[in-house]
């Protein structure tokens, strides 16, 4: 007896091994990851906005950054709720499960990037209130950090979208450069305070400038952490403590 043609019988053809439920879950998981990337793009835009405000001491621009932080907070909660709903009702497995776990971790990290951007915006407001800061020259190391960290953020978002493990590995390595600049800035801030006369205002300015650098350094740490999660997403391998074990890249094949 010939095999029945499902199309001729008036039934929709379904590829063997797939189901509408599986396809629906996969689409929702892909949509969740894209939503996390959009949230990350907003957080990075906030960071760039706060740094532009820092360079020009633009208080209104800094206030706009802080207002945007509320939107990111709401989106973080919405993404987390959607991820838990996927886990509870759709029971994703294999790669889909890894992607949902990835989204939960990265969602929290992107919200923290927005928090750090908001903290830099607060620094702008406080610096603008101090005398003589309109002519303030930011330390060279801080200027380099302000240029480098947003570039790393954009590279990271592309690596997330493309699941580019090699790019993620390069971002993990670049975190060492951020740490070096942060250490160099400490010395430059000391020199800045001395040049301003070691007054109370000078010390306050120095502390605020150093705080801005610390916020950027923490963003760099977050990008490195997300890059490690990209490796997990692509390979299933957790490399968080690989550097201490002398490992530089995953050996496991992509799952």
C-alpha positions as CSV (number, residue, x, y, z in Angstrom):
1,X,0.0,0.0,0.0
2,X,1.4,3.4,-1.0
3,X,2.2,5.9,1.7
4,X,-0.6,8.4,2.0
5,X,0.3,11.9,0.8
6,X,-0.7,14.2,3.7
7,X,-1.1,17.2,1.4
8,X,-3.4,15.4,-1.0
9,X,-5.4,14.2,2.1
10,X,-6.1,17.8,3.0
11,X,-3.8,17.8,6.0
12,X,-0.9,20.3,6.4
13,X,2.5,18.8,5.9
14,X,4.7,18.8,9.0
15,X,8.4,17.9,8.8
16,X,9.2,14.7,10.7
17,X,10.6,15.4,14.1
18,X,9.1,18.9,14.4
19,X,5.9,20.1,15.9
20,X,4.0,23.5,16.0
21,X,4.7,23.6,19.8
22,X,8.5,23.2,19.3
23,X,8.5,25.8,16.6
24,X,6.5,28.3,18.7
25,X,8.9,27.8,21.7
26,X,11.9,28.4,19.4
27,X,10.4,31.6,18.0
28,X,9.7,32.9,21.5
29,X,13.2,32.1,22.7
30,X,14.7,33.9,19.7
31,X,12.4,36.9,20.3
32,X,13.5,36.9,24.0
33,X,17.1,37.1,23.0
34,X,16.5,40.0,20.6
35,X,14.5,41.8,23.3
36,X,17.5,41.5,25.7
37,X,19.8,43.0,22.9
38,X,17.4,45.9,22.5
39,X,17.5,46.5,26.2
40,X,21.3,46.4,26.0
41,X,21.3,48.9,23.2
42,X,19.2,51.3,25.3
43,X,21.6,50.8,28.3
44,X,24.7,51.5,26.1
45,X,23.0,54.6,24.6
46,X,22.5,55.8,28.2
47,X,26.2,55.2,28.9
48,X,27.2,57.2,25.8
49,X,24.8,59.9,26.8
50,X,26.2,60.1,30.3
51,X,29.8,60.3,29.0
52,X,29.0,63.0,26.6
53,X,27.3,64.9,29.4
54,X,30.5,64.4,31.5
55,X,32.7,65.9,28.9
56,X,30.6,69.0,28.6
57,X,29.1,69.0,32.1
58,X,25.6,69.1,30.5
59,X,23.3,68.8,33.4
60,X,20.1,68.5,31.3
61,X,21.6,65.7,29.3
62,X,22.5,63.9,32.5
63,X,19.0,64.3,33.8
64,X,17.6,62.7,30.6
65,X,19.9,59.7,31.1
66,X,18.6,59.2,34.6
67,X,15.0,59.4,33.4
68,X,15.7,56.6,30.9
69,X,16.9,54.4,33.7
70,X,13.3,53.9,34.8
71,X,12.4,52.5,31.4
72,X,15.2,50.0,31.5
73,X,14.2,48.9,35.0
74,X,10.6,48.1,33.8
75,X,12.0,46.3,30.7
76,X,14.3,44.2,32.9
77,X,11.3,43.0,35.0
78,X,9.2,42.3,31.9
79,X,12.0,40.2,30.3
80,X,12.5,38.2,33.5
81,X,8.8,37.5,33.7
82,X,8.8,36.3,30.1
83,X,11.8,34.1,30.6
84,X,10.2,32.4,33.7
85,X,6.9,31.9,31.7
86,X,8.9,30.2,29.0
87,X,10.6,27.9,31.5
88,X,7.4,27.1,33.4
89,X,4.9,26.6,30.5
90,X,7.0,25.6,27.5
91,X,9.8,23.5,29.1
92,X,12.6,24.4,26.7
93,X,15.4,21.9,26.5
94,X,18.9,21.7,25.0
95,X,19.9,24.9,23.2
96,X,16.6,26.7,23.8
97,X,17.1,26.1,27.6
98,X,20.6,27.5,27.4
99,X,19.4,30.6,25.5
100,X,16.7,31.3,28.2
101,X,19.3,30.9,30.9
102,X,21.6,33.2,29.0
103,X,18.9,35.8,28.6
104,X,18.2,35.8,32.4
105,X,21.8,36.4,33.2
106,X,22.4,39.0,30.5
107,X,19.1,40.8,31.3
108,X,20.4,41.5,34.8
109,X,23.8,42.6,33.6
110,X,22.3,45.1,31.0
111,X,20.1,46.6,33.7
112,X,23.3,47.2,35.7
113,X,25.0,48.9,32.8
114,X,22.0,51.3,32.8
115,X,22.6,51.8,36.6
116,X,26.2,52.7,36.0
117,X,25.3,55.1,33.3
118,X,22.9,56.7,35.7
119,X,25.6,56.9,38.4
120,X,27.9,58.8,35.9
121,X,25.0,61.2,35.2
122,X,24.8,61.9,38.9
123,X,28.6,62.6,38.9
124,X,27.9,65.2,36.1
125,X,25.3,66.9,38.2
126,X,27.5,67.1,41.3
127,X,30.6,68.3,39.4
128,X,28.6,71.1,37.7
129,X,27.7,72.4,41.2
130,X,31.4,72.9,42.1
131,X,33.3,76.1,41.3
132,X,35.9,76.0,38.5
133,X,34.8,72.7,37.0
134,X,33.7,74.3,33.7
135,X,37.4,74.5,32.7
136,X,38.2,71.1,34.1
137,X,40.3,68.8,31.9
138,X,39.4,65.2,32.5
139,X,42.4,62.9,33.1
140,X,43.8,61.1,30.0
141,X,43.0,57.7,31.3
142,X,39.4,58.6,31.9
143,X,39.1,60.0,28.4
144,X,40.5,56.7,27.1
145,X,38.1,54.7,29.2
146,X,35.2,56.8,28.0
147,X,36.2,56.0,24.4
148,X,37.1,52.3,24.8
149,X,34.2,51.0,27.0
150,X,31.3,52.0,24.7
151,X,33.2,50.4,21.8
152,X,33.5,47.2,23.8
153,X,29.7,47.4,24.6
154,X,28.8,47.7,20.9
155,X,31.2,44.8,20.0
156,X,29.6,42.7,22.7
157,X,26.0,43.3,21.5
158,X,27.1,42.2,18.0
159,X,28.7,39.1,19.5
160,X,25.5,38.3,21.3
161,X,23.4,38.7,18.1
162,X,25.8,36.6,16.0
163,X,26.8,34.2,18.8
164,X,30.3,35.0,17.8
165,X,32.5,33.0,20.2
166,X,35.8,34.4,18.9
167,X,34.6,38.0,19.3
168,X,33.4,37.1,22.8
169,X,36.9,35.7,23.7
170,X,38.5,39.0,22.5
171,X,36.2,41.0,24.7
172,X,37.1,38.9,27.7
173,X,40.8,39.6,27.0
174,X,40.2,43.3,26.5
175,X,38.9,43.6,30.1
176,X,42.6,43.6,31.2
177,X,43.2,46.8,29.3
178,X,40.3,48.4,31.2
179,X,41.8,47.4,34.5
180,X,45.1,48.9,33.5
181,X,43.6,52.2,32.6
182,X,41.6,52.2,35.9
183,X,44.8,51.8,37.8
184,X,46.6,54.5,35.8
185,X,43.7,56.9,36.5
186,X,44.2,56.6,40.2
187,X,47.6,58.3,39.8
188,X,46.2,60.9,37.5
189,X,43.5,61.8,39.9
190,X,46.1,62.4,42.6
191,X,47.9,64.7,40.2
192,X,44.6,66.5,39.5
193,X,43.9,67.1,43.1
194,X,47.4,68.5,43.6
195,X,47.0,70.8,40.6
196,X,43.7,72.2,42.0
197,X,45.4,73.1,45.3
198,X,44.4,70.2,47.6
199,X,41.3,72.2,48.8
200,X,38.1,70.5,50.0
201,X,36.6,71.2,46.6
202,X,39.6,69.8,44.8
203,X,39.3,66.6,46.8
204,X,35.6,66.4,46.0
205,X,36.3,66.8,42.3
206,X,39.0,64.1,42.4
207,X,36.7,61.7,44.2
208,X,33.9,62.3,41.7
209,X,36.2,61.9,38.7
210,X,37.5,58.7,40.1
211,X,34.0,57.5,40.8
212,X,33.2,58.0,37.1
213,X,36.1,55.8,36.2
214,X,35.0,53.1,38.6
215,X,31.6,53.0,37.0
216,X,33.2,52.5,33.6
217,X,35.5,49.8,35.0
218,X,32.5,48.0,36.3
219,X,30.8,48.2,32.9
220,X,33.9,46.6,31.4
221,X,33.6,43.8,34.0
222,X,29.9,43.3,33.0
223,X,30.8,43.1,29.3
224,X,33.5,40.5,30.1
225,X,30.9,38.5,32.1
226,X,28.4,38.7,29.2
227,X,31.1,37.6,26.8
228,X,31.8,34.6,28.9
229,X,28.0,33.8,28.7
230,X,28.2,34.1,24.9
231,X,30.7,31.2,25.0
232,X,28.3,29.3,27.2
233,X,25.5,29.9,24.8
234,X,27.5,28.7,21.8
235,X,29.3,25.7,23.5
236,X,27.6,24.8,26.7
237,X,30.9,25.4,28.5
238,X,31.2,27.7,31.5
239,X,34.6,29.5,31.3
240,X,34.0,32.0,34.2
241,X,37.1,30.8,36.1
242,X,39.0,29.6,33.1
243,X,41.7,32.3,33.4
244,X,42.7,31.1,36.9
245,X,42.9,27.5,35.6
246,X,45.2,28.7,32.7
247,X,42.6,28.3,30.0
248,X,42.1,30.9,27.3
249,X,39.4,29.5,25.1
250,X,36.9,26.7,25.2
251,X,37.9,23.3,23.8
252,X,34.4,21.8,23.6
253,X,32.7,21.7,20.2
254,X,29.6,23.8,19.6
255,X,26.4,22.0,20.6
